[in-house]
Amino acid sequence: MNPADPVAHFLNTTFGDEFAPASAFDLQPLRDALDCLGAPHRRLPPTIHVAGTNGKGSTCAFLAALAAESGLSAHAFTKPHLLRTAERVRLVGGDVSDDAFLDALARVAAIAPALRHFEAQVAAAFLLFSEAPADLVILETGFGGRDDATNVIERPVVTIITPIDLDHAAILGATIPEIAAHKAGIIKRSTPVVVARQADAAAAIIAARAEVCTAPLLRFGQEWDAYAKNGRLVVQTEARLFDLDLPALAGPHQVENAGAAIVAFDQVTRLSDDDASAAMRSAFIPARLQRIRGDREIWIDGAHNPHAARAIALALSRMPPRKTTIILGMLARKDADAYLAELVGAADHVITSPIAGCASIAAQDLAQTAKRRGLSAAASESLADALAQAAPDSRILITGSLAFAAEALTRTERLR
């Protein structure tokens, strides 16, 4: 436990480990606890609910920027955090204080000490959101959707499903249709659902759920599109055409994340091109192809599954040609082989590292996996050792885990 994170300490000691295996999911205990707390989940401002495998955090960052530039106040709940648990809860633009979060968690614990760790976080966030005026709530699922603690909300104004791919297989299933069935569980009756680019198998599951719920579908490539053209971001719906500045967030995948946020936000309130352009310029989320200031070209990205690795490989291919070193650290529960398969051709050299304070894949084992994929690879003892090994004239990408990204950010610069 991080002694500098009193919220994490309270959650772990009161509600148990966030990643403890669950034999079954049942949202009724959380609903009962919320009812005892005055039903804050029914007293939230209008809520945009976001699920998916990748792109959720960036999409939420775009939504927050769109709200700010449009003059709307917004609360947000996102996951995971990088350095402090309280980063997950933002009240009208700022992270909640540790003291305020701890107070809300204590109120939850007094009513329902048997809740799971993440359920307690959600209950506390809903208490805070219901007691502070705002125009909007941006709500990101933890993982999945149908059985996710955030899914106790009953009437979001719009839902978003970002790209679905394989991740959390032990919990959500080993196939795209199984995982999509979980993600599609956030779709609510008669509520518009904005759907990002999906594999056919996922798209079919989402469409079937939307039909059952009579939820209007707004699908990428059908009811809307987003693409970069002539240095501009074009977002087109059946009713509107946006001609905007490109997102400041790096990577071609951010074009579609931005598009999904714009289409969803336009369902909530009329969005002007000027406000949308300003949001594209101002949206920020750390550790998503974040360039670190300094003499060396260092990028940090928390990509931790094959779909996300594919996105960063594409982003690297669009950068000016340069020798590239990937410094890689991955948590023990991740599929390193599938991840590294997406990086073949994207890196000249891979340096593997353990992740400080985490159960991570041994650097030697990770390097061997990279070599089996045909990558040039070497192991290091730590992130500092890996940075020292990397050729000083190479482009460096530190990736493989948000925990590793957080370690890199604390080493290289403060979060802005």
ChimeraX attribute file (.defattr): number of C-alpha atoms within 10 A of each C-alpha:
attribute: neighborCount
match mode: 1-to-1
recipient: residues
	/A:1	11
	/A:2	11
	/A:3	8
	/A:4	10
	/A:5	14
	/A:6	18
	/A:7	22
	/A:8	21
	/A:9	16
	/A:10	16
	/A:11	22
	/A:12	15
	/A:13	11
	/A:14	18
	/A:15	20
	/A:16	16
	/A:17	14
	/A:18	14
	/A:19	9
	/A:20	9
	/A:21	9
	/A:22	8
	/A:23	7
	/A:24	7
	/A:25	10
	/A:26	11
	/A:27	16
	/A:28	11
	/A:29	14
	/A:30	21
	/A:31	18
	/A:32	13
	/A:33	22
	/A:34	24
	/A:35	13
	/A:36	13
	/A:37	18
	/A:38	12
	/A:39	17
	/A:40	20
	/A:41	24
	/A:42	15
	/A:43	14
	/A:44	24
	/A:45	20
	/A:46	17
	/A:47	22
	/A:48	25
	/A:49	26
	/A:50	29
	/A:51	33
	/A:52	26
	/A:53	22
	/A:54	23
	/A:55	25
	/A:56	24
	/A:57	23
	/A:58	21
	/A:59	27
	/A:60	28
	/A:61	26
	/A:62	30
	/A:63	28
	/A:64	28
	/A:65	25
	/A:66	28
	/A:67	26
	/A:68	19
	/A:69	21
	/A:70	18
	/A:71	11
	/A:72	15
	/A:73	17
	/A:74	26
	/A:75	30
	/A:76	26
	/A:77	26
	/A:78	19
	/A:79	16
	/A:80	17
	/A:81	15
	/A:82	21
	/A:83	18
	/A:84	16
	/A:85	21
	/A:86	24
	/A:87	19
	/A:88	19
	/A:89	27
	/A:90	21
	/A:91	20
	/A:92	22
	/A:93	15
	/A:94	12
	/A:95	18
	/A:96	20
	/A:97	15
	/A:98	16
	/A:99	12
	/A:100	14
	/A:101	22
	/A:102	20
	/A:103	15
	/A:104	18
	/A:105	24
	/A:106	18
	/A:107	17
	/A:108	24
	/A:109	19
	/A:110	11
	/A:111	14
	/A:112	19
	/A:113	16
	/A:114	17
	/A:115	20
	/A:116	22
	/A:117	21
	/A:118	19
	/A:119	23
	/A:120	27
	/A:121	28
	/A:122	27
	/A:123	28
	/A:124	26
	/A:125	26
	/A:126	25
	/A:127	24
	/A:128	23
	/A:129	26
	/A:130	20
	/A:131	11
	/A:132	12
	/A:133	15
	/A:134	17
	/A:135	15
	/A:136	22
	/A:137	28
	/A:138	23
	/A:139	25
	/A:140	26
	/A:141	26
	/A:142	22
	/A:143	22
	/A:144	25
	/A:145	26
	/A:146	21
	/A:147	20
	/A:148	23
	/A:149	25
	/A:150	29
	/A:151	24
	/A:152	19
	/A:153	19
	/A:154	14
	/A:155	19
	/A:156	22
	/A:157	21
	/A:158	24
	/A:159	24
	/A:160	29
	/A:161	29
	/A:162	25
	/A:163	24
	/A:164	25
	/A:165	23
	/A:166	21
	/A:167	23
	/A:168	17
	/A:169	15
	/A:170	9
	/A:171	15
	/A:172	21
	/A:173	16
	/A:174	14
	/A:175	14
	/A:176	21
	/A:177	22
	/A:178	16
	/A:179	26
	/A:180	31
	/A:181	21
	/A:182	22
	/A:183	30
	/A:184	27
	/A:185	18
	/A:186	29
	/A:187	32
	/A:188	23
	/A:189	17
	/A:190	17
	/A:191	18
	/A:192	21
	/A:193	29
	/A:194	27
	/A:195	28
	/A:196	26
	/A:197	18
	/A:198	20
	/A:199	14
	/A:200	11
	/A:201	14
	/A:202	22
	/A:203	20
	/A:204	15
	/A:205	19
	/A:206	25
	/A:207	18
	/A:208	13
	/A:209	18
	/A:210	23
	/A:211	13
	/A:212	12
	/A:213	14
	/A:214	15
	/A:215	19
	/A:216	17
	/A:217	18
	/A:218	21
	/A:219	23
	/A:220	20
	/A:221	14
	/A:222	11
	/A:223	15
	/A:224	21
	/A:225	22
	/A:226	23
	/A:227	17
	/A:228	17
	/A:229	10
	/A:230	6
	/A:231	9
	/A:232	16
	/A:233	22
	/A:234	19
	/A:235	22
	/A:236	20
	/A:237	18
	/A:238	10
	/A:239	7
	/A:240	11
	/A:241	14
	/A:242	21
	/A:243	17
	/A:244	21
	/A:245	19
	/A:246	22
	/A:247	24
	/A:248	14
	/A:249	24
	/A:250	16
	/A:251	20
	/A:252	17
	/A:253	18
	/A:254	23
	/A:255	23
	/A:256	23
	/A:257	26
	/A:258	30
	/A:259	26
	/A:260	31
	/A:261	27
	/A:262	24
	/A:263	27
	/A:264	22
	/A:265	22
	/A:266	16
	/A:267	16
	/A:268	14
	/A:269	11
	/A:270	9
	/A:271	18
	/A:272	13
	/A:273	14
	/A:274	15
	/A:275	17
	/A:276	26
	/A:277	20
	/A:278	19
	/A:279	28
	/A:280	27
	/A:281	16
	/A:282	18
	/A:283	22
	/A:284	22
	/A:285	16
	/A:286	22
	/A:287	24
	/A:288	23
	/A:289	22
	/A:290	21
	/A:291	17
	/A:292	17
	/A:293	11
	/A:294	9
	/A:295	8
	/A:296	13
	/A:297	15
	/A:298	20
	/A:299	21
	/A:300	27
	/A:301	24
	/A:302	25
	/A:303	26
	/A:304	24
	/A:305	24
	/A:306	24
	/A:307	20
	/A:308	22
	/A:309	23
	/A:310	20
	/A:311	19
	/A:312	26
	/A:313	18
	/A:314	17
	/A:315	17
	/A:316	21
	/A:317	15
	/A:318	11
	/A:319	9
	/A:320	7
	/A:321	9
	/A:322	14
	/A:323	14
	/A:324	20
	/A:325	27
	/A:326	26
	/A:327	27
	/A:328	28
	/A:329	30
	/A:330	30
	/A:331	20
	/A:332	14
	/A:333	11
	/A:334	19
	/A:335	18
	/A:336	23
	/A:337	15
	/A:338	16
	/A:339	21
	/A:340	25
	/A:341	18
	/A:342	20
	/A:343	23
	/A:344	16
	/A:345	12
	/A:346	21
	/A:347	22
	/A:348	17
	/A:349	21
	/A:350	27
	/A:351	26
	/A:352	32
	/A:353	28
	/A:354	25
	/A:355	27
	/A:356	13
	/A:357	11
	/A:358	12
	/A:359	12
	/A:360	20
	/A:361	21
	/A:362	19
	/A:363	22
	/A:364	18
	/A:365	13
	/A:366	26
	/A:367	24
	/A:368	18
	/A:369	18
	/A:370	25
	/A:371	15
	/A:372	14
	/A:373	17
	/A:374	13
	/A:375	21
	/A:376	17
	/A:377	23
	/A:378	20
	/A:379	22
	/A:380	21
	/A:381	14
	/A:382	16
	/A:383	23
	/A:384	12
	/A:385	14
	/A:386	23
	/A:387	18
	/A:388	11
	/A:389	15
	/A:390	18
	/A:391	15
	/A:392	13
	/A:393	13
	/A:394	17
	/A:395	20
	/A:396	25
	/A:397	23
	/A:398	30
	/A:399	27
	/A:400	29
	/A:401	23
	/A:402	24
	/A:403	24
	/A:404	31
	/A:405	27
	/A:406	21
	/A:407	18
	/A:408	22
	/A:409	21
	/A:410	12
	/A:411	11
	/A:412	14
	/A:413	11
	/A:414	9
	/A:415	12
	/A:416	6
